[in-house]
C-alpha cells in the first residue's frame, strides 16, 4: 500500500488581514481555516501530516494539538523553502505527499482523494489541483499538451494573449512523489524579484527531467479560494455556510431561512429537525430528530434530544434531553444536564446544574450548582444562593419537591423528597422529606397606619 503524507503551509504572517490574529487562525463558520484544512487531510488516513509554522507558531500548535506534527520556517523565504523544512522527516521515505495551504478552508476530502487517485493512475511525479475559472485574471494558468499532461504553469504577468485566455488555473495544491519532491527542492533557485524559493518551480524541474506532470481539475471552483484578506474571508464564510446548509437540507433538515442560519462544520443534525432564522449552531453540537431550534437561538457544544424545542435561547457545553422546552430567553450555561420532559422557561438561567425528568423552572429563576430531582417544580424568582464570594456550594432538591415563588436556597442545603418550601422563604437549613418549610418574617398589619403617614407629610 502506498504511504501517504501531507505538508500544510501555515507559516506566513498574513499582513493583508490587518489583524493581531494569525491569518490561518481566522475562523470560517466557527472553525479556524487551518483546522478545516488539517481535518480534511486527516480523513485520508495519512501516515504523516506536518504543518509548517512560523509567525504565531505556538498558537497554531495550540489549535491543532495532536492532529499534526510541526516544523518551523524561521525565515519566510517562499513556499519551496517552507516545504524543505520537512526534509528531515520525509525526504527518505517512499510514497506520495500532498502539499496544501493553511488558508484554503474550502478544500474537501473528496477532492483531495480524487487528486491522489489521479496522481497514482497517471503514474505522475507531480499532480496539480486545478479549477475552471470564468475569470482567470490573477491566477497562474495551467497549460496542457495534446496528451493532457501539463506542459507548464504560466503566471498572469508572463502569459501570452493565447495563454491568458486559458481558464484552467493553478489552485496552489499539489500531489508529489515524495522522494522526487525533496530531491527537486534542492535545485530550486531564488533567482527572482522576491528572492524566494517557489514550490511551482519543482514542476518545471520535473518536466525538464522528462517526468510525467498531471493535473486533476476540481468541479467546484470555490475550493480554490485562498484567503488573504477580510474580503476573501467573508467569501469563504458565505460559501462554507451555503455548503453546510445545503448538505443538512438534503439530509432531511428544514432550514426556514438558510441565508440567516449559521451551522458549524462539525454539527450533526437528525431528520425532520426545523431550524428557524437567526440561529447559530457551533462546535460539536448534535441535534436529534424532530427538534425545533430558534428563532434566534445560539447553541454550542450541546446535545439536544429528540422533539426538544430551544426558542430564542442560549445553550453552551450542556446536555439537553428529549421533549424538553427551553425558552424563550433562557440561558443554559456550561456543565448543565436537563433530563427528558424538563421545562426551562423565560428568563431562567441554569449553570452546572442537573434537572431530573419532568422537572420545571418556568420563569425568572437562577439555578446554579444544583442537583434537581425528577418531578420538581421550581417557582418563579427562585435562586440557589451558591457563592459566598470565594467558594461555590451545592443545592440538592430531591424528587417531587415543590419550591414556592421568590425562594432563596442558601447552599449547601438539601430540600428532601416531596417537601414544600413556602413562597418567599429563605432556606439555610436542610428541609426533611415531606415537610413544609416556612422561613419568612411573620406578617404584621398596622391598621390606619397609612393615614398617619399622610398626616405627617402634610405637617
C-alpha positions in Angstrom: 0.0 0.0 0.0 1.3 3.5 -0.9 2.4 5.6 2.0 0.7 8.9 2.2 1.9 12.2 3.7 0.8 15.8 3.7 2.5 19.1 4.3 0.4 22.1 5.3 1.9 25.5 4.7 0.9 27.8 7.6 4.0 29.9 8.3 3.0 33.2 6.6 2.1 36.3 8.6 -0.9 37.4 6.6 -0.3 41.1 6.7 -3.2 41.9 4.4 -5.6 40.6 7.1 -4.6 43.7 9.2 -5.2 41.7 12.3 -3.4 40.7 15.5 -4.8 37.2 15.0 -2.5 35.0 12.9 -4.0 34.6 9.4 -4.7 30.8 9.3 -6.4 31.1 12.7 -9.2 33.3 11.4 -12.4 31.3 11.7 -14.7 30.2 8.8 -18.1 29.1 10.2 -16.7 28.9 13.7 -13.5 26.9 12.9 -10.0 28.3 12.1 -9.0 28.0 8.5 -6.0 25.8 9.1 -8.2 23.4 11.2 -10.5 23.0 8.2 -7.5 22.0 6.0 -6.0 19.6 8.6 -9.4 18.0 9.3 -10.0 17.2 5.6 -6.5 15.9 5.1 -6.6 13.7 8.2 -9.7 11.9 6.7 -7.3 10.5 4.0 -5.7 8.1 6.6 -2.3 9.7 6.2 0.9 8.1 7.6 2.2 11.6 8.5 0.9 15.1 8.5 3.3 18.0 9.0 2.3 21.6 9.5 4.9 24.3 8.7 4.6 27.1 11.2 6.3 30.4 11.5 4.5 33.5 12.8 2.2 32.6 15.6 3.7 29.1 15.8 2.6 28.4 19.4 -0.9 29.5 18.8 -1.2 27.3 15.7 0.1 24.4 17.6 -2.3 25.0 20.5 -5.1 25.0 18.0 -4.1 21.8 16.1 -2.7 19.9 19.1 -2.0 16.3 18.2 -3.7 16.5 14.8 -0.3 17.3 13.3 3.4 17.2 13.7 5.2 20.6 13.3 8.3 22.1 11.7 9.3 25.8 11.9 10.2 28.0 9.0 12.2 30.7 10.8 12.6 32.9 7.7 9.8 33.4 5.2 11.7 32.5 2.0 8.9 31.2 -0.1 6.7 28.1 -0.5 9.5 25.9 -1.7 11.6 26.8 1.3 8.6 26.1 3.6 8.2 22.5 2.3 12.0 22.0 2.7 11.6 22.4 6.4 10.0 18.9 6.4 13.1 17.4 4.7 14.5 15.7 7.9 11.2 13.9 8.4 10.0 13.0 4.9 12.9 13.1 2.4 14.0 9.5 2.6 10.5 8.0 2.7 8.7 6.3 -0.2 5.2 7.4 -1.1 3.2 10.4 -2.1 2.9 13.8 -0.5 0.0 16.3 -0.7 1.0 20.0 -0.2 -1.8 22.3 0.8 -2.0 25.9 2.1 -3.5 26.6 5.5 -5.6 29.4 4.1 -7.7 27.2 1.8 -10.5 26.2 4.1 -12.9 25.1 1.3 -10.8 22.1 0.2 -12.7 18.8 0.7 -11.7 15.3 1.5 -13.3 14.1 -1.8 -11.3 16.4 -4.0 -8.0 15.7 -2.2 -8.7 11.9 -2.5 -9.6 12.2 -6.2 -6.4 14.2 -6.8 -4.3 11.5 -5.1 -6.1 8.7 -7.1 -5.5 10.6 -10.3 -1.8 11.0 -9.4 -1.4 7.3 -8.9 -3.4 6.3 -12.0 -1.4 8.6 -14.3 1.9 7.5 -12.7 2.8 11.1 -12.4 5.7 12.5 -10.3 3.6 15.7 -9.7 -0.1 16.4 -10.0 -1.6 19.9 -9.8 -5.0 20.5 -8.4 -6.7 22.9 -10.9 -10.0 24.6 -11.4 -12.0 26.1 -14.2 -12.3 29.9 -13.6 -14.8 32.0 -15.6 -12.5 34.9 -14.9 -8.9 33.6 -14.5 -7.4 37.0 -14.0 -4.6 37.0 -11.5 -4.2 33.2 -11.4 -1.4 31.0 -12.8 -2.6 29.3 -16.0 -2.1 25.5 -16.4 -1.0 24.8 -20.0 -1.6 21.2 -21.1 -0.1 19.4 -24.1 -2.0 17.3 -26.6 -1.8 14.2 -24.4 -3.5 16.0 -21.5 -0.3 16.2 -19.5 0.8 19.6 -18.0 3.4 21.4 -20.1 3.9 24.3 -17.7 2.3 26.8 -15.3 2.4 30.4 -16.6 1.8 33.3 -14.2 -0.5 36.1 -15.3 2.3 38.6 -15.9 4.2 36.2 -18.1 1.3 34.8 -20.1 0.8 35.5 -23.8 -2.6 36.5 -25.0 -3.4 32.9 -26.0 -2.3 31.7 -22.6 -4.3 34.4 -20.8 -7.4 33.0 -22.5 -6.8 29.6 -20.8 -9.4 29.2 -18.0 -7.8 26.3 -16.1 -6.0 27.8 -13.2 -3.5 26.5 -10.6 -5.1 26.3 -7.1 -1.8 26.0 -5.3 -2.5 22.5 -4.0 -0.3 19.6 -5.3 0.5 15.9 -5.0 4.1 14.7 -5.5 6.1 11.6 -5.5 7.7 12.2 -2.1 11.4 11.5 -3.0 11.2 13.4 -6.3 9.8 16.3 -4.4 12.6 16.7 -1.9 15.3 15.9 -4.5 13.9 18.6 -6.8 13.6 21.2 -4.0 17.4 21.1 -3.7 17.6 22.5 -7.2 15.0 25.3 -6.8 16.6 28.7 -7.2 15.7 32.0 -5.6 16.9 34.0 -8.6 13.7 36.1 -8.8 12.5 39.6 -7.8 11.4 38.4 -4.4 14.5 36.3 -3.7 12.3 33.4 -2.7 12.2 29.7 -3.4 8.9 28.8 -5.1 7.3 25.4 -4.9 5.8 25.6 -8.5 9.5 25.6 -9.8 9.5 21.9 -8.9 7.0 21.3 -11.7 9.4 22.8 -14.2 12.4 20.8 -12.9 10.5 17.5 -13.1 9.2 18.4 -16.5 12.7 19.1 -17.8 13.7 15.7 -16.5 11.1 14.1 -18.7 8.8 13.1 -15.8 5.0 12.9 -16.1 3.2 16.0 -14.8 -0.5 15.6 -14.4 -3.4 17.8 -13.3 -6.8 17.0 -11.7 -9.5 19.6 -12.1 -11.9 20.0 -9.2 -15.5 20.5 -10.4 -16.0 23.1 -7.6 -14.1 26.4 -8.3 -14.8 27.6 -4.7 -12.3 25.1 -3.4 -9.5 27.1 -5.0 -10.2 30.1 -2.8 -7.2 31.2 -0.8 -8.0 33.7 2.0 -5.5 36.6 2.1 -7.8 39.5 3.4 -11.1 40.1 5.0 -12.9 40.3 1.7 -11.8 36.8 0.8 -12.6 35.7 4.4 -16.2 36.8 4.0 -16.5 35.0 0.7 -15.2 31.8 2.3 -17.6 32.2 5.1 -20.6 32.6 2.7 -19.5 29.6 0.5 -18.9 27.4 3.5 -22.2 28.3 5.1 -24.0 27.6 1.9 -22.3 24.2 1.5 -23.0 23.1 5.1 -26.7 24.3 5.0 -27.4 22.6 1.6 -25.9 19.3 3.0 -28.2 19.4 6.0 -31.3 20.2 3.9 -30.5 17.3 1.6 -30.3 15.1 4.7 -33.8 16.0 5.9 -33.4 19.2 7.9 -35.7 22.1 7.4 -34.0 25.5 7.4 -36.7 28.1 7.2 -34.3 30.8 6.0 -30.9 29.3 5.1 -29.3 32.7 4.4 -29.8 33.6 8.0 -28.9 30.3 9.7 -25.4 29.6 10.8 -24.2 26.0 11.3 -20.7 24.9 12.1 -18.9 22.2 10.1 -18.9 19.7 13.0 -22.6 20.0 13.9 -24.7 16.8 13.3 -28.5 17.1 12.9 -31.1 14.4 12.6 -34.1 14.2 10.3 -37.2 16.4 10.5 -35.4 19.0 12.6 -36.7 22.5 12.0 -34.3 25.5 12.4 -35.7 29.0 12.4 -33.8 32.1 11.2 -31.1 33.8 13.3 -30.0 30.5 14.9 -26.3 29.8 15.4 -25.1 26.2 15.9 -21.5 25.6 16.6 -18.8 23.2 18.0 -19.6 19.6 18.5 -23.4 20.2 18.8 -25.7 17.2 17.9 -29.4 17.5 17.5 -31.7 14.5 17.3 -34.8 14.0 15.2 -37.9 16.3 15.3 -36.3 19.0 17.4 -37.1 22.7 16.8 -34.4 25.3 17.2 -35.0 29.1 17.1 -35.7 31.6 16.1 -32.6 33.4 17.3 -31.1 30.6 19.4 -27.3 30.1 19.9 -26.2 26.6 20.7 -22.6 25.5 21.2 -21.2 22.0 22.1 -24.6 20.7 23.2 -26.5 17.5 22.7 -30.2 18.3 22.0 -32.6 15.4 22.3 -35.5 14.4 20.0 -38.6 16.6 19.9 -37.0 19.3 22.1 -37.6 23.0 21.4 -35.0 25.7 22.1 -36.6 29.0 21.4 -34.7 32.4 21.5 -32.2 31.0 24.0 -28.5 30.3 24.6 -27.1 26.9 25.5 -23.4 26.0 25.9 -21.5 22.8 26.7 -24.5 21.0 28.1 -26.8 18.0 27.5 -30.5 18.5 26.9 -32.8 15.5 26.8 -35.9 14.7 24.7 -39.1 16.7 24.7 -37.5 19.5 26.7 -38.9 23.0 26.4 -36.2 25.7 26.6 -37.1 29.4 26.4 -37.9 31.9 25.3 -34.9 33.9 26.6 -33.4 31.1 28.7 -29.7 30.6 29.3 -28.2 27.1 29.7 -24.6 27.6 30.9 -21.8 25.0 30.8 -22.0 21.6 32.5 -25.7 21.5 32.8 -27.9 18.4 32.1 -31.6 18.6 31.5 -33.5 15.3 31.6 -36.4 14.3 29.4 -39.6 16.4 29.6 -37.9 19.2 31.5 -39.1 22.8 31.1 -36.8 25.7 31.4 -38.9 28.8 30.8 -38.4 32.5 30.1 -35.5 34.3 31.8 -34.3 31.2 33.6 -30.6 30.7 34.0 -29.1 27.3 34.6 -25.4 26.8 35.4 -23.7 23.5 36.3 -27.0 22.0 37.3 -28.8 18.8 36.7 -32.6 18.6 36.2 -34.3 15.2 36.5 -37.1 14.0 34.3 -40.2 16.2 34.2 -38.9 19.0 36.4 -39.8 22.6 35.8 -38.3 26.1 36.3 -40.8 28.0 34.3 -39.7 31.6 34.7 -37.3 34.2 36.3 -35.0 31.9 38.3 -31.3 31.2 38.7 -30.4 27.6 39.3 -26.6 27.2 39.7 -24.5 24.4 41.2 -27.6 22.2 41.8 -28.9 18.7 41.7 -32.6 18.9 40.9 -34.5 15.6 41.1 -37.4 14.4 39.0 -40.9 15.9 39.1 -39.7 19.1 40.9 -41.5 22.4 40.5 -39.2 25.5 40.9 -41.4 28.6 41.4 -40.8 32.0 39.8 -38.0 34.0 41.3 -36.2 31.1 43.0 -32.5 31.5 43.5 -29.9 28.9 44.5 -27.5 31.1 46.5 -24.4 29.2 45.6 -21.5 31.6 46.1 -20.0 33.1 49.3 -17.5 35.3 47.4 -14.8 32.6 47.5 -16.4 29.1 47.1 -19.3 27.6 45.2 -21.7 25.3 47.1 -24.2 22.6 46.1 -28.0 22.8 46.4 -29.9 19.5 46.3 -33.6 19.4 45.6 -34.9 15.8 45.7 -37.7 14.2 43.7 -41.2 15.7 43.7 -40.3 18.7 45.9 -42.1 22.0 45.4 -40.3 25.3 45.7 -42.5 28.3 46.2 -42.1 31.6 44.3 -39.4 34.0 45.4 -37.4 31.5 47.5 -33.7 31.7 48.3 -32.0 28.3 48.9 -28.7 29.2 50.6 -26.2 26.4 49.7 -25.1 24.0 50.9 -28.6 22.8 51.5 -30.9 19.9 50.7 -34.7 20.0 50.2 -35.9 16.5 50.8 -38.1 14.3 48.6 -41.7 15.6 48.3 -41.0 18.6 50.6 -42.6 22.0 50.2 -40.9 25.4 50.6 -43.3 28.2 51.2 -43.2 31.2 48.8 -40.9 34.0 50.0 -38.8 31.7 52.2 -35.0 32.0 52.7 -33.8 28.4 53.4 -30.5 27.9 55.1 -31.1 24.6 56.8 -32.0 21.2 55.3 -35.7 20.5 54.7 -36.8 17.0 55.6 -38.7 14.8 53.2 -42.4 15.5 53.0 -42.1 18.6 55.3 -43.3 22.2 54.7 -40.6 24.8 55.4 -41.6 28.4 56.0 -38.7 30.8 56.6 -40.0 34.4 56.4 -41.0 37.1 58.9 -44.5 36.9 60.4 -46.8 39.4 58.7 -48.0 42.3 60.8 -50.8 44.6 59.8 -51.0 48.0 61.5 -54.5 49.4 60.9 -54.8 53.0 59.9 -51.0 53.5 59.6 -51.3 54.9 56.0 -53.4 57.8 57.4 -50.7 58.6 59.9 -48.1 58.7 57.2 -50.2 61.1 55.1 -50.8 63.3 58.1 -47.0 63.6 58.8 -46.5 64.6 55.1 -48.9 67.5 55.4 -47.2 68.8 58.6 
